[in-house]
Amino acid sequence: MWELVKAGGWLMLPLALCSICTVAIVLERFIRLRRNLVLPKQILLSQSCDISKIIRTIEQDKRSEQSALGQIFTAGFLAKSQSGDFAQAQMQVRASVEISFLEKNINFLGTLSAAAPLLGLLGTVIGIIESFLMMDLGSSSNPTAMIPGISKALITTAAGMLVAIPALFAYRYFQRLVQDYVAELEQQSTLFHATLFYRNSADESTDEVLGDQK
């Protein structure tokens, strides 16, 4: 293995760095993007959920409080004494912060998936140039002199692909996962806001009408 790395030349160093960064980002994102850290099931809203019960769960459960959904719910609940528009704005601001956390390093992973094959292609070009230089320097009678350059070209190309393909798959997977999370966060936030303000207002109006009838 080490012989292959040495035969690939100096471009194997940036390719190795790309592979290390890819593995680190993939592991970090797998840990950070677990569903229970973004959308804990114990605080997911349904059509008939009790807001106060959800808030108590968030306050009592540290993991729920630190989740993306918990942070958005908390921002809206703390602004419930203000107008509905103000609370919605607070939730949107908090949501933008949480979404940026979800997307962290994913674009860099996409950059790595694009840069690795280009580095491999650069190694291919350099290897071929070295092979023809050996021919121009008077080694044309010995075709085996071209072997190191061709070997370097093939090794760097293969290394670039080996880094780029998993990085691209991981990039697409995490990109889609974050999109699904964002869509569900938007649905939950809208339901929370509607339940917190409009349903409560409707219930209060119904109580007032029933009281007047009595």
C-alpha positions in Angstrom: 0.0 0.0 0.0 2.8 2.4 0.9 4.5 1.6 -2.3 1.5 2.6 -4.3 1.3 5.9 -2.4 4.9 6.6 -3.1 4.5 5.6 -6.8 1.6 8.1 -7.1 3.9 11.0 -6.3 3.3 14.2 -4.4 -0.4 14.5 -5.5 -1.2 11.6 -3.3 -0.7 13.9 -0.3 -3.7 16.2 -1.1 -5.7 13.2 -2.1 -5.0 11.6 1.3 -6.0 14.8 3.0 -9.3 14.8 1.0 -10.0 11.2 2.1 -9.3 12.1 5.8 -11.6 15.1 5.6 -14.3 13.1 3.9 -14.3 10.3 6.5 -14.3 12.9 9.3 -17.2 14.9 7.9 -19.3 11.7 7.1 -18.8 10.4 10.7 -19.6 13.8 12.2 -22.8 14.3 10.1 -24.0 10.8 10.8 -23.8 11.6 14.6 -25.2 15.1 14.4 -28.0 14.3 12.0 -29.6 11.5 13.9 -33.4 11.9 13.9 -33.7 12.0 17.7 -31.3 15.0 17.8 -33.3 17.0 15.3 -36.9 15.8 15.6 -37.5 14.0 18.9 -40.6 11.9 18.6 -41.8 12.8 22.1 -42.3 16.5 21.1 -43.7 16.0 17.6 -47.1 17.7 17.2 -50.3 16.1 15.9 -53.6 17.8 15.3 -54.8 17.2 18.9 -51.6 17.8 20.9 -51.5 19.8 24.1 -49.0 22.6 23.7 -48.4 22.9 27.5 -47.5 19.2 27.6 -45.1 19.6 24.8 -43.4 22.5 26.5 -43.1 20.6 29.8 -41.5 17.7 27.9 -39.0 20.1 26.4 -38.1 21.6 29.7 -37.7 18.2 31.4 -35.8 16.5 28.7 -32.4 18.0 28.0 -32.1 16.2 24.6 -35.4 17.5 23.5 -34.5 21.0 24.6 -31.3 21.0 22.6 -32.8 19.6 19.5 -33.6 21.7 16.4 -37.4 21.3 16.9 -37.2 22.0 20.6 -35.2 25.2 20.0 -37.8 26.4 17.5 -40.8 25.6 19.7 -39.1 27.3 22.7 -38.5 30.5 20.7 -42.2 30.6 19.7 -43.5 29.8 23.2 -41.4 32.5 24.8 -42.9 35.0 22.4 -46.5 33.9 23.0 -47.2 37.1 25.0 -46.5 39.2 21.9 -48.4 39.1 18.7 -48.6 36.1 16.4 -46.5 37.7 13.8 -43.7 38.5 16.3 -43.7 34.9 17.5 -43.6 33.6 14.0 -40.6 35.9 13.2 -38.8 34.6 16.3 -39.4 31.0 15.2 -38.2 31.7 11.7 -35.0 33.3 13.0 -34.3 30.3 15.2 -35.1 27.9 12.4 -32.6 29.6 10.1 -29.9 29.1 12.8 -30.8 25.5 13.2 -30.9 24.8 9.5 -27.4 26.3 9.1 -26.3 23.8 11.8 -27.9 20.9 9.9 -26.2 22.0 6.7 -22.7 22.5 8.3 -19.9 20.9 6.3 -22.2 19.3 3.7 -21.2 21.8 1.0 -17.6 21.2 1.8 -18.2 17.5 1.3 -19.6 18.3 -2.1 -16.5 20.3 -2.8 -14.3 17.4 -1.9 -16.2 15.1 -4.2 -15.6 17.5 -7.1 -11.9 18.3 -6.2 -10.7 14.7 -5.7 -11.2 13.6 -9.4 -9.6 16.8 -10.6 -6.6 16.1 -8.5 -6.5 12.6 -9.9 -6.8 14.1 -13.4 -3.9 16.4 -12.7 -1.8 13.5 -11.6 -2.7 11.7 -14.9 -1.5 14.7 -16.9 1.7 15.0 -14.9 2.4 11.3 -15.2 1.9 11.4 -19.0 4.1 14.5 -19.3 6.9 12.7 -17.3 6.6 9.7 -19.6 7.0 11.7 -22.8 9.8 13.8 -21.2 11.7 10.5 -20.6 11.3 9.7 -24.3 12.5 13.2 -25.3 15.6 12.9 -23.1 17.0 10.1 -25.2 15.4 7.1 -23.6 13.3 6.2 -26.6 15.2 3.0 -27.1 14.0 1.8 -23.7 10.2 1.9 -23.5 10.3 0.7 -19.9 11.4 4.2 -19.0 7.9 5.4 -19.5 6.5 3.0 -16.9 6.9 5.2 -13.8 5.1 8.1 -15.4 2.2 5.9 -16.7 2.1 4.2 -13.3 1.8 7.6 -11.6 -1.0 8.6 -14.0 -3.0 5.5 -13.3 -2.5 5.5 -9.5 -3.5 9.1 -9.0 -6.6 8.7 -11.3 -7.7 5.6 -9.3 -7.0 7.4 -6.0 -9.1 10.4 -7.0 -12.0 8.2 -8.0 -11.8 6.2 -4.8 -12.1 9.5 -2.8 -14.7 11.2 -5.0 -17.3 8.4 -5.4 -18.0 7.8 -1.6 -17.8 11.6 -1.0 -20.4 12.2 -3.7 -22.8 9.5 -2.4 -22.5 10.9 1.1 -23.0 14.4 -0.1 -26.2 13.5 -1.9 -27.5 11.5 1.0 -26.9 14.2 3.6 -28.3 16.9 1.2 -31.5 14.9 0.8 -31.7 14.1 4.6 -31.4 17.8 5.5 -34.1 18.7 3.0 -36.5 16.2 4.5 -35.7 17.5 8.0 -36.2 21.1 6.9 -39.6 20.2 5.4 -40.7 18.5 8.6 -39.4 21.4 10.7 -41.5 23.8 8.7 -44.6 21.6 9.1 -44.2 21.3 12.8 -43.5 25.0 13.2 -46.6 26.0 11.3 -48.7 23.6 13.4 -47.2 24.8 16.6 -47.8 28.5 15.7 -51.4 27.8 14.7 -52.1 25.8 17.8 -50.4 28.3 20.1 -52.3 31.3 18.8 -55.3 30.6 16.6 -56.7 27.5 18.3 -56.3 29.1 21.7 -58.1 32.2 20.4 -60.9 30.1 19.0 -61.3 28.2 22.3 -61.4 31.5 24.2 -64.0 32.9 21.9 -66.1 29.7 22.2 -65.9 30.0 26.0 -67.0 33.6 25.9 -70.0 32.7 23.7 -71.1 29.9 26.0 -70.7 32.1 29.0 -73.0 34.8 27.4 -75.6 32.2 26.6 -75.7 31.1 30.2 
